[in-house]
Amino acid sequence: MTDQRSVTADTASTLQGYLDALVSGDLDRIGAFFAPDATWQIHGTMPLCGIYRGSEEIMTLLSGALGGLFEPGTQAFTFGAVVADGETAALEWNVTGTGSATHRRYDNDYCGIFVIRNKRIHAVREYFDTDHVREVLYGSTRSSTEVPA
């Protein structure tokens, strides 16, 4: 029988290691945290939203798409507490920076649910203010009440 406390501690420790790698910008270290069949789901209707499947697609998202959305050297992360129970962890964080497309200040709060097994991230579900992303990072003023085509 698996000790639930041990699984919870491994989940929290793995997520903290991933966050440390993310802040350092070490792409190889970041990529090593993802299971080959991991998924990352971003909720919303922007170009960035959808389900990324496999560690390669996730790393393309993290290294390419997000990197180009901010003026170099302006993106910063602030992390809240990791709350873990078994294989699931919840995390709130904040991202600040300057949008490349608009040169406007970006300041957005995020929430993510991580599923971690055997010290690898298997799934992430991410939530944030998509209107703020759309306006500051994409330069679009489409109202959140408009229905996408």
Salt bridges, closest charged atoms under 4 A:
ASP3 OD1 - ARG5 NE 3.70
ASP37 OD1 - HIS122 ND1 3.92
GLU71 OE2 - HIS103 ND1 2.29
GLU87 OE1 - ARG117 NE 3.13
ASP131 OD1 - ARG134 NH1 2.84
